[in-house]
């Protein structure tokens, strides 16, 4: 796995984050998980970025009813607070844009690969 430097720059420039929602095109409530880990585009990619991606998705799938929810890549998302272990930092402000979405009712491997292909 792993992301390229270009993907890292794209994540940072577009302030991309992850969110779980009942609706695939609309953000209902605040909070997302910032894929830039509170870093800047010119900072090194965190060594545990892959682990944080998998952990964030796994945490979202840990909630009851996840099968009917969607994984969204949203913007803007810039988090500094690591509220949950093995997850991207939490961004408490509400993102304004859904970039893409996919059913959360997929394997973690499928969702990780989907995220990697989108960023």
N, C-alpha and C positions, 0 to 999 in steps of 0.2 A: 504494500500500500504506500501511502505517502503522497504528499502534494508537491507540485513543482513550485519553483520560485514565482512563475507567472500566475499560478492559481493563488498563491499567497498574496501577491500584489492585488489581484482581482478581489479577493475576500476583503482586503483592507480598504481599497479605493471605494468599493461599493458598500462597505460596512455590512457584510452578509452575516446572517444569523439563522438559527433554526427555531422553529416553533411548531407545536402540535395544536391543531384546531379541528372542530367538527365540520367546518366549511373549508373547501379546498381553494377558495378564491378570496376569502374575507377574513380579516383579523378582528376577532371579537374583543379580546381583552389584551392587556399589556403583557410584557415580559417575553423575552426570547433568550436564546443562548448564543453568545457572540463567538463566531468562529475565528475571529482575530485574536482571541485570548487577551484582549486589552493591550495588544501590541500595535506597533506601526508597521507599515509595509517594508521599511528598511531594517527592521529587527529580524533576527534569525527566526525561522519557523520553530516553534517549540518542539522538542524531542518527543513529547507525549501527545502531539496533535492527533494522531490516529487513535490512540487510546481514548482521548476526550470525545472524538466523534462517535466511536462505538458506544462509549459510556452514556453519552447524551441520548442516543437513540434507544439504548437499552432502558434507560430511566423512563423515557416517554412510553415505552411499551409495558412498563411496570404498572401503569394505571389501569383500573378496570374500564372496559369499553374501548380500549385503544384500537380494536379491530375496525371500528367505524369512524376513526379519526384520520387525519391527513398530516403528513410531515411537510412543512412549508419551509422554503428558503425565503427569508424576509430581509427587508432593509428599511431603515438603518438599525443596526444592532452593534452596540459597542459596550461590552461588559467588563467590569473590573472585579466583581464580587464572585468568588467561587463558593456559591451557596451549597452546591451538592458535590460530593467527591466524585472524581472520574468523569466530570461533565465540563463542557465549556462554561466560562463565566456568565453569570446572569446579567442581562440588560433589563432594567426595570421599566424603561420608557417604552411606550407602544410603537412598534414598527408601523410605517405608513404604507408599505408596498409588499405584496406577495410576488416574488419573482417566478417561482414554479412550485408545484406540489405533487405529491404521490401518496397513495394509500399507505398508512402506517402498518397495515396488515400484510407485511412482507417480512422476509428474513432480515436479520440485522446486516448480513453480508450484502444482500440486494440493495438495502437502503444506503449503506456506506458507499457502495459502488455508484449508486444513483447520485448521491451528493458529490462525489468526486468528479463525476462526468458533468455535473451542472456548474461547478465553480471553475 
